[in-house]
Amino acid sequence: MKKIIHSTNAPAPIGPYSQAVLANGTLYISGQIAIDPATQQYQPQDVRSEAEMVMKNLQAILTEAGIGFSHVVKTNIFLADMNDFATVNEVYGGYFQSDFPARETVQVSVLPKNCKVEISMIAVL
């Protein structure tokens, strides 16, 4: 059985998908980009600001599910430019204390809204 998780503190989906789906104790969070949940708008910024907003959006979804970053077991990071790796890695790392999740980071040709970074997560309850 699955349960749809939706937080008003994270941006609404921009397509036919859910922010997150909880199934059998596993939370699958859709890729988040730097959309401001208050305005539902993407406002291009530097990659550090975008990464911070992405992580805050992910945090809101985790919170809605009643968990935190310590429950994350896997992340996927998509970058428009691999030269931004160090900056995104620094922001990302600030949200984890220890026992880091598995992860890959890849450069892609284009992301939604031409943003600079997108991150998805899988967490367990």
C-alpha positions in Angstrom: 0.0 0.0 0.0 1.3 3.4 -0.8 0.7 6.8 0.8 1.2 10.1 -1.0 3.2 12.6 1.1 2.6 16.3 0.4 4.1 19.3 2.2 2.8 22.8 1.7 6.4 23.9 2.8 7.8 22.4 -0.4 6.9 23.4 -4.0 4.0 21.7 -5.6 4.9 19.2 -8.4 5.2 20.8 -11.8 3.9 17.7 -13.6 1.9 14.5 -13.0 3.9 13.2 -10.0 3.9 13.4 -6.2 6.4 15.2 -4.0 6.9 11.8 -2.3 5.4 8.4 -2.0 5.7 6.2 1.2 5.5 2.5 0.5 6.4 -0.4 2.8 8.4 1.9 5.2 10.4 3.5 2.3 10.0 7.1 1.3 10.7 8.0 -2.3 11.1 11.7 -2.8 10.9 13.1 -6.3 13.6 15.4 -7.6 13.5 18.8 -6.1 14.7 22.0 -7.7 15.0 25.5 -6.3 11.4 26.5 -6.5 10.3 28.8 -3.7 7.3 27.1 -2.0 5.8 30.4 -1.0 5.6 31.7 -4.6 5.8 28.4 -6.6 8.4 30.2 -8.8 11.9 29.3 -9.9 14.1 32.3 -9.6 17.5 31.6 -11.0 20.3 32.2 -8.5 23.9 31.1 -8.0 24.3 27.3 -7.5 24.9 27.7 -3.7 21.6 29.4 -3.2 19.8 26.9 -5.4 21.4 24.0 -3.5 20.3 25.5 -0.2 16.7 25.9 -1.4 16.7 22.3 -2.8 17.8 20.9 0.5 15.2 23.0 2.4 12.5 21.7 0.1 13.7 18.1 0.7 13.8 18.8 4.5 10.2 19.9 4.4 9.1 16.7 2.7 11.1 14.6 5.1 9.5 16.5 8.0 6.0 16.0 6.6 6.7 12.2 6.6 7.8 12.5 10.3 11.5 11.8 9.6 14.8 13.6 8.9 18.0 13.5 7.0 19.3 10.7 9.2 16.7 8.4 7.6 18.0 9.0 4.1 19.7 6.0 2.5 20.2 7.1 -1.1 20.4 10.4 -3.0 20.7 11.3 -6.7 22.2 14.7 -7.5 21.9 16.1 -11.0 24.0 19.1 -12.0 23.9 21.3 -15.1 27.6 21.8 -14.7 30.0 19.4 -12.9 32.2 22.4 -12.1 29.5 23.1 -9.4 30.2 19.8 -7.7 32.3 21.2 -4.8 29.8 23.9 -3.9 26.8 21.6 -4.0 28.7 19.0 -2.1 29.5 21.5 0.7 25.8 22.6 1.0 24.6 19.0 0.8 27.1 17.8 3.4 25.9 20.4 5.9 22.5 18.6 6.2 24.1 15.2 7.3 25.8 14.4 10.6 27.2 10.9 10.0 26.4 7.6 8.3 26.0 9.3 5.0 23.6 7.9 2.4 24.8 6.2 -0.8 24.9 8.7 -3.7 25.8 9.5 -7.2 26.3 12.9 -8.8 26.0 13.3 -12.5 26.1 16.1 -15.0 23.1 16.3 -17.3 22.5 18.4 -20.4 19.5 20.2 -19.1 17.3 20.3 -15.9 13.7 21.5 -15.4 13.4 25.3 -15.7 17.1 25.3 -16.7 18.0 25.1 -13.1 21.5 24.3 -11.9 20.8 21.4 -9.4 18.2 18.8 -8.8 18.2 16.2 -5.9 16.0 13.2 -5.2 16.1 11.0 -2.1 15.1 7.6 -0.8 14.6 7.3 3.0 13.5 4.6 5.4 11.4 4.9 8.4 
